Structures are given as C-alpha cells and as structure tokens.
Amino acid sequence: MSALDTSRVPRGHAAPDAREDRVPARLRSARPVRTELLRGIGPWAGAAVALTIWVSMYPKVPQWQGHWTDTTDLLRVVGLLLGGPVAVAVGCWQGGRERRRGTGDLWTSFPRTRLRRTLPALAPAALWPLIGYLIGASGCLLATWPYASGPPPFVSLIAADAVAIAALGVLGFVAGRLVPWRLAAPALAVVTYVGLGMPMYTDADARWLNPGIDHFFLWDRPVWWFGPASAVWTGGLAVAALLAYAARRRAVALVPLVLAVAAAVPIARTGDAVWRPDPEAARLVCDDGVPRVCVTAVNRKLLPAVSAALAGTNAGLRGVPGAPARWIEDPRALRAGEVRLLGPADLAVRDRLPDPAYYANWAVGALLHGDCDQTSSDGSEGERAAVDVAVRQWLAPRKDFRWPEAEALLERLEAMDAERSRAYLARYLAADDCDEVPVP
C-alpha cells in the first residue's frame, strides 16, 4: 500500500503522514527536548534567575561598576546565593511533575530506559537557570565595560558559576523525583540558601569549594585551574546524582563522582592561595605632582579625580619637612615617606569621586595621628583629638565640619601667615608621640 494511498486504510484509522516519514530520525528524537525547553516552567526559571541578578546588583552599582574584579566577585555571590535556590526549587518542581500529574506509570510503559526518559524532562531544570545566569552576568559585564580598567573579567569563574547553577537544577530535579512532598521545592530552596551562605562565615580552606564565596582584593586573580576545577566539582556531583538515579547500571555514577572528588581535593588543599597577586593589576600609575599621587592600574581611570581632590592639600604640604613624598594606593608594605590612600573605588561612583573634599579629608587623616588613643583620663575626647581634627580640616576642609572644641584651634591656624603655618606644620608632622602633639 502506498504511503499516499488512503483508499485501503481501515475506517477509524488515520492515514500515515507522508511529511512525518520525511523527517529525519534525529530531528524526531529532538522534538521532545525542544518541546520541554519551550514550554512549562523552564523559560520562567531563566527569566527569574536573570531578574534576580539584575534586581540584586542594581542597588550596589557604586560597589562594582568600576572594576571587573568587583563585578565578577559580586556576581558570584548574587548569582549563586540567590539564583542557586531558584534553580534548585525549579528543578525540584520539574522533577515532581509526573507524580503530580499521575503519569508516572504511563512513562514507565514506554520502551525506553529511565535515563532516556529523564533527560528531556531534566533539560529545562538544567539549561534555563544556566541561560538566565549567563544573560544576567552578561548584562552586568556590559554595564561595567565603559568604566572598568585593569585586567579583564574572570571568564573562567563566570563559566564555572554557570555550571554550578545548572548542577543545582539537576540536583533539585533528582530530589523532586525522589521526595513525594509538594513543599519539597521551597524547603530545598531554603536549605540551599543556608548551605551556600554558611561557608562565608568560616576561614576553612575547604570553603572555596562553595562557588558562592566572595573575594575582596582588586589586585588578585584566580589561578588558571580554579575555574575548570570548580566546574568539574559541581558538575561531577550533579551528573553522579543523575546517573545514580536513572542509569541502568548505577555503578557508572562512580566515574563522575571520582572526577568531582579529584577536582575538589586541590581546591580544598590550596585554600586562599587559589587567588594570587596580579602584578599587572597592582602596578602603580602616578601623576607628576608634589607630593605625587599614585594609584594601582585597576584604578588608573580615577587618577585625575584623585589628583584634583588632593591638589589643595598638596599645595599646603609642599616643601614642609616631614610631608609625604607620595600618596599611594598599594597592597604592599609602605616605604618611608609614603602615606596609604583609601582605595578611590571605595568612594567612587563609576569613574568619578562624588565628594572630593571628603576623600581628601580622609587622606589627611591617614597622614596625621589618627591611630593614637585620643581620649582623656575621664573618657572624654581630649585636646589631642581637637588638634588633629583642626589640622585635618585646615589641610582638607569639609563643608559639614562640626567640632566646637576644634573650631578655636582652626581659627588660630587660619590666622597664621604662610611662614608661621609651615613652621607649625613641620613641628606637628615631626611629633612621634601623641602626647607631644603641638597646640597651635
């Protein structure tokens, strides 16, 4: 009987579709996966992860938009700590779908192995949170690109975090298949949030196995193998759990489990050393002023703003004995004649300083006797503190200055001529002992 001949088809039976016969087998087998990916909870899960990242990152724009390192570090925390529970909950809900619909027995009657039946249903739980994370991370990186300087972002860690998000979706799916409880998804999300958050409060070297751990130093880079090892660690655990649940021979799950442990051992043994100093990021970029202002390469776009903020202070210190030779933002130990600057990124918004006067005032505070005990025997703030505040305001005035005890001293300093003020400042800077700070 011809495929197009319908005259001999028994009544009540549909004729075969010739178009279906012309579809390659590989495309017919891909249709269930495509259908699963485009329908149901999957696309909503990807959108939820991306929106979670953007909504959480937006209020912290001043903290990360000026540096690739800050952007990557905060993405790790936000993406895993907040996006991870979303991925787990979505996976768990997807895993319990057949039980809720009562179609479990129907699926088991199909002539396919459990693993082949599981993979199409698993695809949305694994792929959509990963896609959502990559979309959210890409948006943040694009927002950083016009303002950031220094070495490029840590792409290997972003890829490893995407794998971790997908792995959490797989683990949630397996849990949804095994746990017959309708509230398993939110409960598992809470457990995941706590499990990812607790290692942040420990100092154990093994905490770096947690993909959501934050890193704070702009002058560091991860070792080359940290990202790939993290991906193998989290991905191996997820594949091992999936094979232990769905594979015909469950012993095969030992292979990804062994790989995951092999990747975890060097991370746990290396600890904080998975981050190494980056000489290029810590390279100093200086202006030509006196005293010179130097920032690290990651903040070189902020050097003009920092130099302008300290211009008035440098004019008052120029040529004074004991004045610093350099204001320096540097992770290394200071040398003689250097005063450490607050990292300009800590007060910057993108590539500008919104309050240059505050930044200069803080810098002068590092130059003066800020580390001394400035309380009197009765517990009140003594004259030393008033002198320090008056000198600080004199060299770097702030508009919101309010200190009655220091205002009279400040008036004396402002009444001095240039020669007397330079002589007093030289005596002040030469005072090593806080008890011997000269009073103007």
KOLTISE-112991 format. One record per atom (N, C-alpha, C): z, y, x. Coordinates in steps of 0.2 Angstrom, whole numbers, plus 2048, in hexadecimal, padded with zeros to 3 digits. Layout:
BEGIN
ZYX...
//
This chain:
BEGIN
8007FA8048008008008008068047FC80B8037FB81180780181580680381980B80981E80A80882380580182480480082A7FF7FE8277F87FE8207F77FC81D7F180281C7ED80281F7E780881F7E380781B7DD8018187DC7FF8147D680380E7D680580B7DC8098047DC8108057DD81380B7DC81A80C7DD81D80A7D78228067D78268047D182980A7CD82980A7C682B80F7C38338107C48358167C583C8177C783E8187CE8388177D28398187D983581D7DC8388217E08348277E382F8257E88298287E98248267EE8278297F58258257FA82782780182482E80282783280682583980882183880E81A83980E81683981481983E81981B84481781D84981C82384682082884281C82D83F82082B83A82582683682482383282982183582F81E83B82E81C83F83482184283882784383682C84683A82F84183F82F84384583183F84B83883D84A83A83784C84083484B84683884E84483B85484A83F85784B84685384784884F84884E84B84C84C84584A84684284E84383C85584283E85684084485D83E84686184584885D84A84986185084B86385484486085283F86185683986885683686C85183787385183587785683987685684087985B84487786284287186384186F86A83F87286C83887286783487586982D87D86A82E88086683288786783388986E83688487083B88587683F88487C83A88087C83687E88283288288382B88587D82988987E82389087D82489487E81F89B87C82089F8828248A587F8278A988482A8A78868318A28838348A088483B89F88B83C89A88E83989889583A89E89A8398A28998348A889D8338AD89D8398AD89783B8B28968418AF89A8478A989A8498A689E84E8A78A584D8A68A78478A78AE8458AF8B08468B38AC8448BA8AD8448BD8AE84B8BA8A98508BC8AA8578BA8B085A8B38B28598B08B885C8B48BE8598B68BF8528B98C48508C08C58528C38BF8538CA8BF8568CA8C285D8C68C08618C58C38678C48CB8678BF8CD8638BE8D48638C48D88608C78D685B8CC8D98578D28DA85C8D38D48608D98D48658D88D886B8D28D986D8D08DC8738CF8E48728CD8E686C8CC8ED86B8D28F286C8D88F086A8DD8F586B8DF8F58728DD8F08768DF8F087D8D98F38828D48F787F8CF8F98838D18FC8898D59018898D79048908DA8FF8958DC8FA8938DF8F58988D98F189B8D38F08988CE8EB89B8C78EE89C8C68F38998BF8F58998BC8F889F8C18FA8A48BE8FC8AA8BE8F78B08C08F18AF8C08EC8B48BD8E58B28B98E28B58B78DB8B48BD8D78B48C18D78B98C78D38B98CB8D38B38CD8D98B18D18DA8AB8CE8D88A58C78D98A48C48D689F8C48CE89E8C38CB8A48C38C48A48CA8C18A38CF8C48A68D68C28A58D88C289E8D78C889B8D98C98948D58C588F8CF8C38918CB8BF88D8CE8B888D8D08B68928D38AF8938D98AE88E8DD8B488E8E38B388A8E28B48838DE8B98818DC8BA87A8D88B48778D38B287B8CE8AD8798D28A68788D68A487D8D989E87C8E089E8788E48A38798EA8A38758E98A586E8E48A986C8E28AA8658DC8A68628D78A58668D18A28648D389A8648D78988698D88918698DB88E8638E08918608E388E8598DE88E8548D98938548D489384F8D088D8508CE88C8568C98868578CD87F8558D387F8578D78798558D787884E8D987D84A8DA87D8438D387B8408CD87E8428C787D83F8C58758418C68738478C586C8488C98678448CF8698438D386483F8D18648388CF86A8358CD86A82E8C686682D8C28678328BB8648328BC85C8338C185A8378C38538388C58508328C985382D8CC8508278C78518218C18538228BC85581D8BB84E8198B984981C8B78438198BD8408158C38418178C983E8148CA84280D8C984980E8CA84D8088C584C8038BE84A8058B98498008B98427FD8BD83D8018BD8367FF8B68338008B38358068AD8328088AD82E80E8B482C8108B48288168B28218168B381E8108B081780F8A881780F8A581C80C89E81D80C89B81D81389E82181789C82281E89D81C8228A28188218A381282589E80D82389A80D81D89580881B88F80A81F88E80F82288781182588780C82B88180A82D88080683387F80A83988580E83B88581184188C81084488D81184A89481184D89881784B89E81684C8A381C84A8A182284E89F82185589E82785989882B85689382785588D82A85288E82E84B89282B84789482E84189883484289C8348478A183A84989E84084C89983F85089684485489384A85088F84884B88D84E84689285284389784E84089D85283D8A18568428A18538488A585784E8A285D85089B85D85089786385389A86A85189B86B84A89D8728498A487484C8A886F84C8AF87084F8AF8728568AA86F85A8AA8708618A58768638A087686089B87B86289C88285F89E88385989E88A8568A488E8598AA88B85A8AF88F85E8AD8918658A988C8688A788E86F8A289486E89D89386A89889986989C89F8678A189F8638A48A58618A88A88678AB8A486B8AE8A78718A98AA8768A38A787789E8AA87B89C8B087889B8B18728988B786F89E8BC8708A48BB86E8A98C086F8AA8C28768AA8BD87B8AA8BF8828A48C388489E8C28828998C58848998CD88189C8CE87B89D8D48798A28D887D8A78D587F8AC8D98848A98DA88B8A58D688D8A28D789489D8DC8938998DD88E8948E288D8988E988C89E8E98898A18EF8898A48F188F8A68ED8948A88EE89A8A38F189F89D8EE89E8988EF8A38968F68A58968FB8A18959028A389A9058A78A09028A78A69068AA8A99028B08A88FC8B18AB8F78B68A88F88BD8AC8F88C28A98F78C98AD8F18CC8AA8F08D28AD8EA8D68A98E48D58AC8DE8D78A98D88D68A78D68CF8A28D28CD8A08D08C78A58CC8C38A58CB8BC8AA8C78B98AA8C08BB8AF8BC8B98B08B58BB8AC8B18B68A68B08B68A28AC8B28A48A58B18A68A28B78A889B8B78AF89A8B28B389F8B28B989F8AE8B78A08A78B38A48A58B18A589E8AD89F89C8A989B8A08A689589E8AC89089D8B188F8A18B688B8A18BA88C89A8BB8928998BF8948938BB89288C8B489288D8B08908878B18898868B188588C8B287E88B8B987C8888BE88088A8C587F8888C58808808C188587E8C18868778BE8808738B887E8768B58788738B98728738BD8718788C186B8798C786C8748CA8728728CF87286D8CC8708668C68728658C387085F8C286985E8C08658648BF85E8648C685B8628CB85D8668D285A8658D585B85E8D386185B8D58628548D185E8508CB85D8518C785884D8CA85184D8CB84E8538CE8488538D584784F8D984D8508DF84D84D8DE84D8458D98518438D885183C8D684A8398D284683D8D083F83B8D683B83B8DB83C83F8E183783F8E783983B8E883F8398EE8428368EC84382F8EE83F82A8ED8408238F184581F8F184C8228F585181F8F185781E8F185A8188ED8608178F086681B8F686681D8F886C8218F886B8288F586582A8F48648318F18698358EB86D8328E88728368EC8788388EF87B8338F48818358F987F8398FC87983890287783D8FF8768448F98738448F787284B8F587884E8F387D84B8F188484D8F88878508FD88684D90488984F90688685590587F85690787B85B90387D8618FC87E8608F88808668FA8878688FB88C8648FD89286690389286B90888E86890F88E86C90D88A87390988587390888187990488587E8FF88987C8FC88E88090089388390589687F90989C88190E89A88591289488491889388891789389091189089291089089A91089789D90F89C89990E8A389B9158A589E91A8A289C9218A489D9248A08A392089C8A69238988AB91F89A8B29228978B791F8998BE91D8928C191D88D8BE91A8868C09138878C29118838C890A8838CA9068808C490887B8C19048788BC90287C8B69058828B59038878B08FC8898B08F98888B68F288A8B68ED8858B38F087F8B18EC87B8AD8EB87E8A68EF8828A48EE88689D8E988B89E8E388A89A8DD88F89B8DF8968998E58978958E689D8938EB8A18978EC89F89D8F18A38A18EE8A98A48F28AF8A48EF8B58A68F08B68AD8EC8BA8B08EC8BC8B78EC8C48B88F08C78BD8F18CE8BC8EE8D28C28EC8CF8C78EA8D38CD8E28D48CE8E08DA8CE8D98DC8CE8D68DA8D58DA8D98DA8D78D78E08D68D08E28D78CC8DD8D68C58DE8D08C28DA8CE8BC8DD8C88B88D98CA8B18D98C88AD8D48CA8A68D48C68A28D98C989D8DC8C58998E18BF8968DD8BA8948E18B48928DE8B488C8D98B98888DA8B98818D68BE8828D08C28878D08C78888CA8C38888C38BE88B8C28BB88B8BC8B88848BA8B48818BF8B187A8BD8B78758BC8BC8768C08C18718BF8C58728B98C68788B68C98798B08C58778AA8BE8778AB8BA8758A68BA86D8A58BA86A8AB8BB8628AB8C28608A88C78648AA8CD8628A78CE8628A08CC86889D8CD8698968C78648928C18658958BC8618928BD8598928C08578988C18508998C684D8948CB8518928D084F88E8CD84F8878C98538858C685387E8C284D87D8BD84C8828B98468828BD83F8828C283F8868C68398868C983887F8CC83D87C8CF83C8758C983A8708C383D8708BE83B86C8BC83486D8BB8328738B982B8748BE8268728C58288748CA8238728CA82286A8C88278668C882785F8C282385D8BC82585F8B582385C8B181E8608B381D8668AE81886A8AF8118688AA80D8698AA8068678AF80386C8AE8048738B38028788B780787A8BD8088788C280D8798C480E8808C38098848C580988B8C080E88F8BA81088C8B681588F8B981C88F8BE81D88B8C182388B8C58248928C681F8968CA82089C8C68248A18BF8248A08BB8278A58BC82F8A58BB83289F8BC83989F8C483B8A08C883789E8CF83889F8D18388A78CE8338AB8CF8338B28CC83A8B58C683C8B38C38428B58C78488B48CA8488AE8CE84E8AC8D484E8B08D78498B28DD8488B68DB84A8BD8D58488BF8D38498C68D28518C78D08548C28CF85B8C28D585F8C18DA85C8BE8E08608BD8E58608C38E485B8C78E985A8CD8E88608D28E28618D48E18678D98E486E8D68E286F8CF8E58758CC8EC8758CC8F08708CA8F78708CA8FA8718D18F786D8D68FA86E8DD8F88748E08F38788DE8F187E8E28F58848DF8F78848D88FB8898D58F88908D58FC8948D78F989B8D88F489C8DD8F38988E18EE8998E68E78978E38E68968DD8DF8958DA8DC89C8DA8E18A18DB8DE8A88DB8DF8AA8E38DA8AD8E68DA8AF8ED8D88B68ED8DB8BA8F28D98C18F38D18C28F48CE8C78F18C78C88F28C78CE8F78C48CD8FD8C48D39018BF8D98FF8BA8D78FB8B68DC8F98B98E08F38BD8DD8EF8C08E18E98C68E58EC8C98E38F28CF8E78F58CC8EC8FA8C68EC8FB8C38F19008C58F88FE8C78FC9038C99039018C39089018C390C8FC8BE9118FB8C29188FB8C091D9008C49239018C09299008C492E8FF8C09358FF8C19389058BF93E9068C094290C8C594790C8CA9479078CF94C9078D494B90C8D995090C8DF9509108E595190C8E994D90B8E994590D8E39429098E193C90C8DC9399098DE9359038DA9338FE8DB92F8F88D79298F98DA9238F88D691D8F98D89188F38D39168F08D49118EB8D090A8ED8D19058EA8CE8FF8EB8C78FF8E88C28FA8EA8BB8FA8E88BB8F98E18C08F68DE8BF8F48D68C08FB8D28C39008D68C59068D28C190C8D58BB90A8D98B89108DC8B59158D78B39138D18B19188CC8B691D8CA8BC91B8CC8C29208CA8C49248D08C19248D68C39288DB8C292F8DA8BC9318D78BC9398D68C193B8D28C39388CC8C893A8C88CF93A8CB8D19358CF8D79358D38D793A8D88D293C8DC8D29418E18D39488DD8D09498D78D194F8D48D89508D18DB94A8CF8E294B8CC8E694C8D28E594A8D88EA94B8DE8E89518E28E39558E08E095B8E48E69608E58E99628DF8EE9678E08F49658E48F695F8E38FC95C8E78FA95C8EE8F495A8F08F29598F78F29608FA8F09658F68F096C8F98F796E8FB8FC96C8F790396E8F990696A8FE90396490090596090590296190C8FC96490B8F89649118FB9689178FC96491D8FE96792390696792390996491E91196491E91395E92291795F92791A95992A91D95492691B94D92691E94892291A94791C91594B91B91094991590C94391690A9409119069399128FF93B9158FD9369198F693691B8F19349168F492F9128EF92C90D8F392A9078F092C9018F29298FB8EE9228FA8F191D8F98ED9178FA8EF9128F48EA90F8F18EB9098EC8E99038F08ED8FF8F28EC8F98F68F18F48F58EE8EE8F58F38E88F48F78E68FA8F58E89008F88E69068FE8EB9079028E990C9088ED90E9058F49119098F990F90890091190990191990590591C90690792390A90E92390B91092990F91792990A91C92790D92192390992792190592591A90691F91790391E91190891D90B9059209059099208FF90591C8FA9099178F79059138F29049168EC8FE9168EA8FC9198E38FC9148DE8FE9168D88FE9128D28F69108D18F590A8CF8EE9088CE8EB90D8C98E69118CA8E39168C58E19128BF8DF90C8BF8DD9088B98E39088B48E99088B78EF9088B28F090E8AE8ED9138B08ED9198AB8E691C8A98E19188AB8DA91A8AA8D89178A38D391B8A08D091989A8C891989C8C691389D8BF9128A08BF9148A78BB9198A88BA91C8AF8BD9238B08C29258AC8C592C8AC8CC92B8AB8D09308AE8D79318AD8D89368A78DB9338A28DC93889C8E293D89E8E693C8A28EC9408A48EC9418AB8E89458AF8E99458B68EF9488B88F294C8B58F994F8B78FE94A8B78FE9458B29039408B290293B8B88FC93A8B98FA9368BF8FD9398C68FB93F8C78FD9428CD9059438CD9089448C89109448C891393D8CA90F9388C79129318C99119308D090B9328D390A9318DA90F9358DF91193B8DD91693E8E191C93B8E091E9388DA9249348DA92592E8DF91F92B8E091F9268E59209298EC91E92F8ED91F9328F49269348F592A9368F09319398F09369338F093C9358EF9429308EF94392D8E993E92A8E693E9278DF9429218DF94391D8E59479178E594E9188E795191E8E795891F8E995C91E8E296291D8E396791D8DE9689248DC9669268D696792E8D596C92F8CF97192B8D097792D8CB97D92F8CF9819338CC9879358CF98C9308CE9929318D099892C8D099A92B8C99999318C499B9308BD99692D8B999092B8BC98B9288B898692D8B69879338B79829388B497C9398BA97693C8B897193D8BD9739438C19739428C89769478CC97194C8CF9739508D496F9558D69689528DA96994C8DD9639498E195E9488DC95F9468D695A9448D195794B8CF95B9508CE9589578CC9539598D19559598D895195B8DD94B9578DD94B9518DD94594D8DD94094F8D79439508D193F9518CC93C9588CC93F95D8CF93D9648D09379648D59389608DB9339608E092D95C8DD92E9578D99289538D69249588D192895C8CD9249608C99219668CD9249688D292196E8D691A96B8D991A9658DC9149638DF90F9618DA91195E8D490C95B8CF90F95D8C890E9638C69119658C090E9618BA9129608B591195D8AF9129628A990E9628A491096689E91696589A91795E89A91D95C89692495C89A92496089F92A9608A393096289F93595E89F93C96089C94195D8A09459628A494B95F8A894F9658A99549678A595896D8A695B96E8AD95D9688B09619688B695C96A8BC9559688BB9519698C094D9708BF94D9738BA9499798B994B97F8BD9529808BE9549858C39529848CA95297D8CC94F97C8D394897D8D394497B8CE93D97C8CE93B9848CF93F9888CB93E98F8CC93F9928D394498F8D69459918DD93F98F8E293D9898E09379868E493198B8E393098C8DD92A9908DB92A9988DE93199A8DF9329A18E19319A18E993099C8ED92F99C8F492899E8F69289A18FB9219A38FE91E99C90191899C90491599790691999490C91B99891191E99691792599391592999591192F99390F92F98C90C92A98C90792998690392798090892298190C92097C91192697A91592A97E91893097C91C93597891893697A91193A97690D93796F90C93196F90A92E96890992E96490F92D96791592E96291B93596091C93A96491A94196191B94295C91593F95D91094095890A93D95190C93795190E93394B91093794891693A94B91A93D94892094494591F94694691994D94391794C93C91594F93891994F93091895592E91395A93191496092F9109609339099619309049619348FD9679398FD96C93790097293C90097094290496B94390896A94990C96494C90996294B90395C94F90195E95690095A95B90495B96290495A9658FD95F96A8FB95E96D8F595A9748F69559768F295297C8F39569828F2
//
